[in-house]
């Protein structure tokens, strides 16, 4: 992945030196039950973390648990651009999403308001509740921030085996672009509409299917970002797209559930199968438009 020409973002809160204020990774809730919510990384899912804490999952994106929404708000921090290697990488990926989504929104007569990305180590606070590294990267719609413990980048290579060598950079960029995709959904009003539909859903399985559509669209929006960034900066190198697709496949609900418990429970899926995640990333990468990412159907985008 060619990074040198990408713009750097100053919309980063670097909390990595603060340490975790919420104790260790929480214990399980009695095993991996049906309806467990998965975040992109699924680390939290595999460890049995309370699904209501997984902001990428149905409960929090939909605002489905008001108890979590009323937890103590995050205190204000300053934003800037970290100067270490990882921080510069994250700032350039975030900066490229800002440029591309600003252009895409402008062409449709809309204004793009960039999110803040919070880099942390171990644990930190968020408007949606405590953030822990075991939850994986997530987007909190209440404060419009993306939360990322960059140790997750190592998990992509070691746990999920989605990449190796330089190709890991693009797989890592895909993770950030996916979470920014949730911010795009929030700005477009998609997340509030999904919340209303989930509240009216006939049971957990139907609510989960709506969440799958949310997550697949975020995958597709990551593909849209890759399409536009390639045109503007020629950032892709051989193997980059393949690494992103392998990562998408490695974190599909079916793959992770079979790995964790030996079988998959489709009604509990919240992020989509490996094949679906690959398909929708490709749809965004090939189509390059918001319209190419309509995972909900013609009347609901």
N, C-alpha and C positions, 0 to 999 in steps of 0.2 A: 504494500500500500504506500502510495506517494503522499507524504504529509506536508512537505515543505511549503507548498503554495496555499495551504488551507488557512483561513483567517482564524485568529485566536479570539475566544470569547472572554469577556470580563465578568460574565454572570455566573461565577462560581464561588460558593462558600466552601472554603477549605477547613474542615473541622477535624482533620486527621490527627492533629496534635492534642485534641481535647480529651481523648480517652472515652471509654464507655461509662455512662452514668446509670445504667439500668441493670447492672448485674450481668451474669453470664447468659448464655443462650438458654431460653426457657426449656423446661422439660416437656416431654410428650404429653399427649392427652389420651393415652391408652392405646396407642397404635395408630395405624394408617387407616382411618375409617372412610367410608363412602362420603363424598361431599367435601373432602379435604381440598382446600383451595390452593392452587399452584401459582407461584410467581414465575417469571421468566426462568430463573435459575433452578427452581424447584428444590433448592437446598432446604428451605423451610418445610416444604411438603415432605421430603424424605426424613426429616427429623421430627415430624409430628407436631410442628408449631401450630398454635391456635390459628385456624384459617381466618378469623376475623382480624388478625393483625397483618395479614398479607395484603397490602394495599393494592397490589396488582390483581387481586382476586375479586370475585363477584361482590362480596360483602362490602368492601371499602370503596371500590370504584363506583358502586351503585349507591353508596351512603346507607347501606342496609343495616348498619348497627349504630344507632345514635349514641350509644354509650361511648364508642371510640371517638366519635366526632367531638365530644365534649371534654376530652382529655386536655391537660394543660398545654397552652400554645407554645410554639418554639420561640425562643428569644431572638432578637434581631442580631445578625452578624453582618460584617462588611463583606462585600464581594470583590473579586479581583481575578487575576490570572496566575495560578501557581507556576513556579519556575522549575520545578523538578521534572524529570522525564515523563513520569506518568501524568502529572498535572498538565503539562504542555500538550500531551496527546489528547487528554480529555477536553481541554479547552479548544483545541483545533477541530475535533469532531463536533463539539457543541457549536462552535462558531460557524462551521459549514452548514449545520442544520438551520441556524438562524438566517443565514443568507438565503438558502434555498426556500425555506418556508415563507420568508418575507416576500420573495418574488412570486411564489405560487399564490399566496393570499392576495397580493397586489393585483395580479392579473384578473382576479375575480372581484375586485373592488373592496377587498377586506383588508384589515390591519392585523398583522401578526405581532403578538406580544410574546417575546421570548421567555421561556421559563428560567428559573435559577436551578443550577445543578449543585447539589450538596455532596461533597466528597467527605466520607467519614471512615473511621476505623472502629470496628466492634459494635458501637451503638451510639445513637444520638437522638435528639428529640425532633418531632415533626407534628404538624397540626393534626395529622391523622392518627397520632399515637406514637409510642416509642419505635424507633427504627433500629433493627439489629441486622448484623451482617448475614445471619442465617436466613433472613427473609429474601435475600437476593435483591437486585435493583428494583425500584418501584417508583411510581408517580403518585403523588398525593394531590388530588384535585382541590383540596381545601386551601392549600397554600401555593399551589401551582409550582411545585418543586419536584425535581427528580432526585432521588436519593440513591447513592452509589457507594458501596464499600468496594474499593478497587481490588480487594483480594478475590472478588468474584472473577476477575479476569483470569486468575490462575486456575479457578475451578473449570473454566471453559476448556482449558488445555488438559488438566489432569483428571478431573472427575468425569466430564462429559466428552472429552476427547474429540472436540469439534474442530480442532485445528492443530497445527504445529508450526514452529518457526515464525517467519514473517507473516504468514497467512493469519496468525492469531490477531494481528492488529485489526484486520477488517471484521473478523468475528466479534471482537470487542466493540468496534464502532457500530456494528449491527445492534448490539445490546443497548447502547446509548440511543441510537436512532429509534429503536422500538419504544423506549420510554418517552422520548420526545413525541412519538406518534400518539401516545395517550394524551399529551398536552394539546396536540392538534385537535384530537377528538373533543376535548373539553372546550376549546375555543369555538369549534364548529357547532357546539350544542348537542353533540352525539351522546356524550356521557350522561347529561341530565335526562335525555329521552330514554336511554337504556334503563336508568334508575326507575323512571316511572313504569316502564314495561316490566321490570323485574318485580316491583312492588305489587303489580297486578298479576304476576305469573301464577299459574296453577301448579304450584309445587316447586321443589328445589331443582328438579331435572330441567324444567323449562327455563328457570332463571339461569342455570348453568349454560344452557345452549345460547342464551343471549350473551353471556360473558365470553363464550368461545368466539362469537362474532366480533366482539370488541377486541379481543386479543389478536385474532387473525387480521383484522383491519390495521392494527398497530404494526404487525409484521409487514403488511403491504405498504404502509406509509414509510417504513424503513427502506423498502425497495424503491419507493418514489425518490427518497433522499439520495439513494445510491445512483439512480438514473441521472438525476440532475447534477450531482457532484461529479460524476464521470464526464458529463458533457462540459462542465465548466473548468474542472481542474485535472482531468485525465488521471484520477487518483488510483485506479485499479491496476493491479499487477496480476499475472497468471496465477490462478489458484485462489484468488480472493473470494470470488462469488461462490466457488465450491466450498470454501471454508465456512462461509455464512450459511449455506444450505445444510452442511453437515451439522453445524451448531443448532440450526432450527430443528433438524431431525432428531438430534440427541436430546432436546428438551421438549419433545412432543409428549402430551399426556399419556398416550398409549405406551410409548417407549419407557417412560419413567415409572409408570405404575407396574409394568411387567418386571422392570428391574428391581423395584422395591418389594413387590408382593407376589410376583409370579403370574399375575393376570391383570387385565384391564377392565375397568367399570365405566363404560361409555357415558352413563348418566351423570357421572361425577366429573367428567372432563370440563375444564374451564379455560383452557388455552388452545385446544385443538390437537389433532393427531400430528405425527411427524410429517405425513404426506400433505396435510392441509397447511401446515406452517410453511413448508417449502413452496407449495403451490402459490400461496398468497404473497410471499416475498417476491417470487418470480413475476407475479402479476403486476406488482408495483414497479419492479425494475424494468420490465418490458414496456409497460404502459406509460409510466411516468406522470400519471395524473391522479387526482383525488377520485375521479370517476372510475378509474380502474380498480379501486379498492372498495367497492360497494359490497361488503360481505353480508349486508342486511337485506338486500332486495331493493327493487326500484323505488319503493315508496318510503323508505326509512333512512336514507343517507342524509 
